[in-house]
C-alpha cells in the first residue's frame, strides 16, 4: 500500500509539472500572438520537429487545452489519494472491540471480588466449626491461599499485558489518524495554491491588448503613409518602437516631415501602445489635448470623464463614435492605470 501511495504521489508531481509547462507554453503563445499576429507561423520547441510549423492561434489553443487536461488529471489523482473511508471504518471497529474487551475485563474483576468474598466466608466457617483442628485448617488454608495468590498474580499479569497491548493499539491508531489528518491538510493547501495560480492566469489572460507594440509596422500609425514610412526606413527607423524613441529634430532634418508632425505621430503611437485604447478613443483624447502617454497618465478619471461628455455628443452626431463605443469611467480609469505602468 505504501508503494501505491508513493506511485500516486510521483504521478501527481509529474502531472503538475506537465500542467505547469503547458501553462508556460500558453503564456508564450499569447506573447507570440501579440507580437506576430494570430496567423503567423511558428515552430514550437518540443513538437516542432514532429509536426512542422503551426499558426500562433493553433499553438495557443493547443497549449490551453493541454493545460486544462493535465490540471484535470492532477486533480483526479489528488482526489484519489485522499484517505479511504473503509480504512477509517475498520479502525473504528477495532477501537470498539477494545472497548468491549475492557468491559469483559471489568466483569472478570467483579467476579474475582465475589470469589474473594466467598473465600472469606468459607474461612470464617472453618475457624468456627473446626476450632480443634486449627493447625490443620491453617495448613490447608495457607496452601489454598498460596495457590489462589499465584493464580491471582498470574491473572493480574495477563490482564496487565492485555491492557498494555490495547493501549499500544490505541496509540498506533491515534498516530495513524494524525498522519492522515496532516496529509489531508497538505492536500488542501496544494489545491488552494493551484486555484490561486489559475486565478492569476485568468487575470493575465483577461487583460486587454494594445493596438500597437514596439515591433508594429510604421504604417499602422495613423498619419504615416507609404512615402513617409519609406523615408523613415531610409534613416534606420523601421518600427513603432524606434519611432517613439527617435529625436524629432533629427527626423525633421532627414525627411520632409516637420518637427510638429513627427511629435504628433510619436504621441499617437504612444497612446495606441496603451492597452485598451482604440483609434476612435485616440481621436477623442486628441480633441481634449491629450496627445502623449505622459499626459494621459497625469489625468484623473472622473475629471477626464466630465471633459469627454462635452465632446462625445458632437462625435456621435458626426458619426466618429457610436453610443455603444462611449468610454465608461472604468475604461478611462484602466487607460490611466496602464499609462502609468
C-alpha positions as CSV (number, residue, x, y, z in Angstrom):
1,X,0.0,0.0,0.0
2,X,2.9,2.3,0.7
3,X,4.3,1.6,-2.8
4,X,0.9,2.6,-4.3
5,X,0.9,5.8,-2.3
6,X,4.4,6.6,-3.5
7,X,3.5,5.9,-7.1
8,X,0.4,8.1,-6.8
9,X,2.5,10.9,-5.3
10,X,5.0,10.7,-8.1
11,X,2.3,10.7,-10.7
12,X,0.7,13.9,-9.1
13,X,4.1,15.7,-9.2
14,X,4.7,14.7,-12.8
15,X,1.2,15.7,-14.0
16,X,1.5,19.0,-12.1
17,X,4.9,19.7,-13.7
18,X,3.4,19.0,-17.2
19,X,0.5,21.3,-16.4
20,X,3.0,24.0,-15.4
21,X,4.9,23.5,-18.7
22,X,1.7,23.6,-20.7
23,X,0.7,26.8,-18.9
24,X,4.1,28.4,-19.8
25,X,3.5,27.4,-23.5
26,X,0.1,29.1,-23.3
27,X,1.7,32.3,-22.0
28,X,4.4,32.1,-24.7
29,X,1.7,31.6,-27.3
30,X,-0.1,34.8,-26.0
31,X,3.1,36.8,-26.3
32,X,3.8,35.5,-29.8
33,X,0.1,36.3,-30.7
34,X,0.6,39.9,-29.5
35,X,4.0,40.3,-31.3
36,X,3.5,38.4,-34.6
37,X,-0.3,38.1,-35.0
38,X,-2.6,35.1,-34.9
39,X,-1.9,33.9,-38.5
40,X,1.9,33.9,-38.2
41,X,3.7,30.5,-38.5
42,X,6.0,29.4,-35.7
43,X,7.8,26.1,-34.8
44,X,7.3,25.0,-31.2
45,X,10.3,23.9,-29.3
46,X,9.3,20.3,-28.3
47,X,6.9,19.2,-31.1
48,X,8.0,21.4,-34.0
49,X,10.4,18.7,-35.4
50,X,7.5,16.2,-35.5
51,X,4.5,18.3,-36.8
52,X,6.3,21.2,-38.5
53,X,5.1,24.8,-38.3
54,X,1.9,25.9,-36.6
55,X,-0.1,29.2,-36.6
56,X,0.1,31.2,-33.4
57,X,-3.6,30.8,-32.8
58,X,-3.4,27.0,-33.2
59,X,-0.4,26.9,-30.9
60,X,-2.3,28.9,-28.2
61,X,-5.4,26.7,-28.2
62,X,-3.3,23.5,-28.1
63,X,-1.4,24.9,-25.1
64,X,-4.6,26.0,-23.2
65,X,-6.2,22.6,-23.9
66,X,-3.1,20.7,-22.7
67,X,-3.0,22.9,-19.5
68,X,-6.6,22.0,-18.6
69,X,-6.1,18.3,-19.5
70,X,-3.0,18.0,-17.2
71,X,-4.7,20.0,-14.5
72,X,-7.7,17.7,-14.6
73,X,-5.6,14.6,-14.4
74,X,-3.7,16.2,-11.4
75,X,-6.9,16.9,-9.6
76,X,-8.2,13.4,-10.2
77,X,-5.0,11.9,-8.7
78,X,-5.2,14.3,-5.8
79,X,-8.8,13.2,-5.0
80,X,-7.9,9.6,-5.4
81,X,-5.1,10.0,-2.9
82,X,-7.4,11.0,0.0
83,X,-7.9,8.6,2.8
84,X,-10.2,5.6,2.1
85,X,-13.3,5.8,4.3
86,X,-13.3,1.9,4.6
87,X,-9.9,2.1,6.3
88,X,-11.3,4.6,8.9
89,X,-14.3,2.3,9.5
90,X,-12.0,-0.6,10.2
91,X,-10.0,1.5,12.7
92,X,-13.2,2.5,14.5
93,X,-14.3,-1.2,14.6
94,X,-11.0,-2.1,16.3
95,X,-11.5,0.7,18.8
96,X,-15.0,-0.5,19.6
97,X,-13.6,-4.1,20.0
98,X,-11.0,-2.7,22.5
99,X,-13.9,-1.1,24.5
100,X,-15.7,-4.4,24.6
101,X,-12.5,-6.1,25.9
102,X,-12.3,-3.6,28.6
103,X,-15.9,-4.3,29.6
104,X,-15.0,-8.1,29.7
105,X,-12.0,-7.4,32.0
106,X,-14.2,-5.4,34.3
107,X,-16.6,-8.3,34.6
108,X,-13.7,-10.6,35.4
109,X,-12.5,-8.2,38.2
110,X,-16.1,-8.2,39.6
111,X,-16.2,-12.0,39.6
112,X,-12.8,-12.2,41.4
113,X,-14.1,-9.9,44.1
114,X,-17.1,-12.1,44.5
115,X,-14.9,-15.2,44.8
116,X,-12.7,-13.4,47.3
117,X,-15.7,-12.6,49.4
118,X,-16.9,-16.2,49.3
119,X,-13.4,-17.5,50.3
120,X,-13.6,-15.1,53.3
121,X,-16.9,-16.6,54.4
122,X,-15.5,-20.2,54.0
123,X,-12.5,-19.2,56.0
124,X,-14.7,-17.9,58.9
125,X,-16.7,-21.1,58.7
126,X,-13.7,-23.3,59.1
127,X,-12.5,-21.3,62.1
128,X,-15.8,-21.6,63.9
129,X,-16.6,-25.2,63.1
130,X,-13.2,-26.8,63.4
131,X,-11.5,-24.9,66.2
132,X,-9.9,-28.2,67.5
133,X,-8.3,-28.8,64.1
134,X,-7.0,-25.2,63.9
135,X,-3.5,-26.2,62.9
136,X,-4.7,-28.5,60.1
137,X,-7.1,-25.9,58.9
138,X,-4.3,-23.3,58.9
139,X,-2.1,-25.5,56.8
140,X,-5.0,-26.2,54.4
141,X,-5.9,-22.5,54.3
142,X,-2.3,-21.5,53.8
143,X,-1.9,-23.8,50.8
144,X,-5.2,-22.8,49.3
145,X,-4.4,-19.1,49.6
146,X,-0.9,-19.5,48.2
147,X,-2.4,-21.2,45.1
148,X,-5.1,-18.5,44.9
149,X,-2.5,-15.8,45.3
150,X,-0.4,-17.3,42.5
151,X,-3.4,-17.6,40.2
152,X,-4.4,-14.0,41.0
153,X,-0.9,-12.9,40.4
154,X,-0.8,-14.7,37.0
155,X,-4.2,-13.3,36.2
156,X,-3.1,-9.8,37.1
157,X,0.0,-10.2,34.9
158,X,-2.2,-11.4,32.0
159,X,-4.6,-8.5,32.5
160,X,-1.7,-6.0,32.6
161,X,-0.2,-7.5,29.3
162,X,-3.6,-7.3,27.6
163,X,-4.2,-3.7,28.8
164,X,-0.7,-2.8,27.6
165,X,-1.4,-4.3,24.1
166,X,-4.7,-2.4,24.0
167,X,-3.0,0.8,24.9
168,X,-0.4,0.4,22.2
169,X,-3.0,-0.4,19.6
170,X,-5.0,2.7,20.6
171,X,-1.8,4.9,20.4
172,X,-1.0,3.4,17.0
173,X,-4.5,4.2,15.8
174,X,-4.2,7.7,17.1
175,X,-0.9,8.3,15.3
176,X,-2.4,6.9,12.1
177,X,-5.3,9.3,12.4
178,X,-3.0,12.3,13.0
179,X,-0.9,11.3,10.0
180,X,-4.0,11.1,7.8
181,X,-5.2,14.5,9.0
182,X,-1.7,16.0,8.2
183,X,-1.8,14.6,4.7
184,X,-5.3,15.9,4.2
185,X,-4.3,19.4,5.3
186,X,-1.3,19.3,3.0
187,X,-3.5,18.3,0.0
188,X,-6.0,21.1,0.8
189,X,-3.1,23.6,0.8
190,X,-1.8,22.3,-2.5
191,X,-5.3,22.6,-4.1
192,X,-5.6,26.2,-2.7
193,X,-2.2,27.0,-4.3
194,X,-3.2,25.6,-7.6
195,X,-6.5,27.5,-7.5
196,X,-4.6,30.8,-6.8
197,X,-2.3,30.2,-9.7
198,X,-5.3,29.6,-12.0
199,X,-6.9,32.8,-10.8
200,X,-3.7,34.7,-11.6
201,X,-3.5,33.1,-15.0
202,X,-7.1,34.1,-15.7
203,X,-6.3,37.7,-14.8
204,X,-3.3,37.8,-17.1
205,X,-5.3,36.3,-20.0
206,X,-8.2,38.8,-19.4
207,X,-6.0,41.9,-19.7
208,X,-6.7,44.0,-22.9
209,X,-4.0,44.1,-25.6
210,X,-2.5,47.3,-27.0
211,X,-3.3,48.3,-30.6
212,X,0.4,48.9,-31.2
213,X,3.6,47.3,-29.9
214,X,7.2,48.3,-30.3
215,X,7.5,45.8,-33.1
216,X,4.5,47.1,-35.1
217,X,4.9,48.4,-38.6
218,X,5.2,52.2,-39.1
219,X,2.1,52.2,-41.4
220,X,-0.1,51.2,-38.5
221,X,0.3,54.6,-37.0
222,X,-2.4,56.9,-38.3
223,X,-0.9,59.6,-40.5
224,X,2.1,57.6,-41.7
225,X,1.7,56.7,-45.4
226,X,3.9,54.6,-47.7
227,X,6.1,57.6,-48.7
228,X,6.9,58.7,-45.1
229,X,7.3,55.1,-44.0
230,X,10.0,54.6,-46.7
231,X,11.7,57.8,-45.7
232,X,11.8,56.7,-42.1
233,X,13.2,53.3,-43.0
234,X,15.8,55.1,-45.1
235,X,17.2,56.7,-41.9
236,X,17.0,53.5,-39.9
237,X,13.6,53.8,-38.3
238,X,11.8,50.5,-39.1
239,X,9.3,50.0,-36.3
240,X,6.9,51.9,-33.9
241,X,9.3,51.5,-31.0
242,X,12.2,53.1,-32.9
243,X,9.9,55.9,-34.0
244,X,8.8,56.7,-30.4
245,X,12.4,56.8,-29.2
246,X,13.8,58.9,-32.1
247,X,14.7,62.6,-31.8
248,X,12.1,64.7,-33.8
249,X,14.7,67.2,-34.8
250,X,16.8,64.5,-36.5
251,X,13.8,63.2,-38.3
252,X,12.9,66.7,-39.5
253,X,16.4,67.2,-40.8
254,X,16.5,63.9,-42.8
255,X,12.9,63.7,-44.1
256,X,10.2,66.0,-45.4
257,X,8.2,65.8,-42.2
258,X,8.2,68.8,-39.8
259,X,9.1,68.5,-36.1
260,X,5.5,69.2,-35.1
261,X,4.2,66.4,-37.4
262,X,6.8,64.0,-36.0
263,X,5.9,64.8,-32.4
264,X,2.2,64.3,-33.3
265,X,2.9,60.9,-34.8
266,X,5.0,59.9,-31.9
267,X,2.2,60.9,-29.5
268,X,-0.3,58.8,-31.4
269,X,2.0,55.8,-31.3
270,X,2.4,56.2,-27.5
271,X,-1.4,56.5,-27.0
272,X,-2.1,53.4,-29.1
273,X,0.5,51.4,-27.2
274,X,-1.7,51.8,-24.0
275,X,-3.8,48.6,-23.6
276,X,-7.5,49.1,-24.4
277,X,-7.1,52.4,-26.3
278,X,-8.6,52.2,-29.9
279,X,-8.1,54.7,-32.7
280,X,-11.5,56.3,-32.1
281,X,-10.5,56.7,-28.4
282,X,-7.2,58.3,-29.5
283,X,-9.1,60.8,-31.7
284,X,-11.3,61.7,-28.7
285,X,-8.2,62.2,-26.5
286,X,-6.5,64.4,-29.1
287,X,-9.6,66.5,-29.2
288,X,-9.1,67.1,-25.5
289,X,-5.4,67.9,-25.9
290,X,-4.1,64.6,-24.5
291,X,-1.5,63.7,-27.2
292,X,1.1,61.7,-25.2
293,X,1.2,58.8,-22.8
294,X,2.5,61.0,-20.0
295,X,-0.4,63.5,-20.4
296,X,-2.8,60.5,-20.2
297,X,-1.1,59.2,-17.1
298,X,-1.5,62.6,-15.3
299,X,-5.3,62.6,-15.7
300,X,-7.9,62.0,-13.1
301,X,-10.5,59.5,-14.4
302,X,-13.5,61.5,-13.1
303,X,-12.4,64.8,-14.4
304,X,-11.4,63.4,-17.7
305,X,-14.8,61.7,-18.0
306,X,-16.5,65.1,-17.4
307,X,-14.4,66.7,-20.1
308,X,-15.3,63.9,-22.5
309,X,-19.0,64.4,-22.0
310,X,-18.6,67.9,-23.6
311,X,-17.4,66.5,-27.0
312,X,-19.0,63.0,-27.0
313,X,-22.3,64.3,-28.4
314,X,-20.5,66.1,-31.2
315,X,-18.6,62.9,-32.1
316,X,-21.8,60.9,-32.1
317,X,-23.5,63.3,-34.4
318,X,-20.6,63.3,-36.8
319,X,-20.5,59.5,-36.8
320,X,-17.0,59.4,-35.4
321,X,-18.2,57.2,-32.5
322,X,-21.4,55.3,-31.6
323,X,-23.4,55.3,-28.4
324,X,-22.1,51.8,-27.5
325,X,-18.5,52.9,-28.0
326,X,-18.6,55.8,-25.5
327,X,-15.9,55.2,-22.9
328,X,-17.1,54.4,-19.4
329,X,-15.4,55.6,-16.2
330,X,-14.0,52.1,-15.6
331,X,-12.4,52.1,-19.1
332,X,-11.0,55.6,-18.7
333,X,-9.5,54.5,-15.3
334,X,-7.9,51.5,-16.9
335,X,-6.3,53.7,-19.6
336,X,-4.8,55.9,-17.0
337,X,-3.5,52.9,-14.9
338,X,-1.9,51.3,-17.9
339,X,-0.4,54.6,-19.0
340,X,1.2,54.9,-15.5
341,X,2.6,51.4,-15.6
